[in-house]
Amino acid sequence: NLRHLEALRRSREAMMAAVQAVESEEAALSEEFVLVDLQAAAGFLQDVTGRRSTDELLVHVFSRFCIGK
């Protein structure tokens, strides 16, 4: 479905960003960027496979939206 295709596209983009960070001249300084990109890619793939847990989903939702009191 379209949601899965979008998640796969975003996962690929995150993986490509990780590759670019590894290949960059500042590779020693960018380890954290590689990890963030790989975690994002894994999260998008988990959206497709349904392996993302409820707690992870809530963290994902609340990190994206500002919910006031």
N, C-alpha and C positions, 0 to 999 in steps of 0.2 A: 504494500500500500504506500501511499505518498509519505506518510510519517516515517516508515522504515527507510524509504529512499533518501529522505532528508537526513535522517540519522546516519546513514551510510556515507552520504556526501560530507557531512560535518566531521565524521570520524576520519575520512580520508584527508580532509584539510588539516586536521589536528596532527595526523601522522606526518604529513608533508612539512608542517611547521617544525616538528621534532627533528626531522631529517635536516632541514635547513639550519637549525640551531646547532646540530652536531657538526655540520660541515662548515660552519662559520669560522672566521678567524679568531673570534673570541670564545672558542669552544670550551675552554676551561672555565670561563665565567658564566656559561649558559646552561650548566647542568640542571639548575632548577627549572629553567624554561623547558628543557627537554622533558623533565618529569611531569610538569603541568600539562604539556601537550599530550603526552602519552596517557595520562590519567583521563584527560578529556576524551581522547579517542576511545579508551576502554569504556567510559561511561556511555558514549553514543552507541557502541556495539552492544552493551548491556541493555540499552533501551530496545534494541531490535530483538535480542534473545529473551528478554523478560527476566533477566537475572538481577536487575537492580532491586535492592530491597526497599521496603517501605521507608525505613529510616533514611536511606540514601536519597530516596525520591523526595522526602520532605526537606532535607537539607538542600537539595538541588532547587526545589521550588522556592524556599524561603531565601536562598541566596540571590535569586533572580528578581524578586518582587519586594517592594517596601510595604510592609503591613504594619500600620499604626495601631495604637490602642483605641 
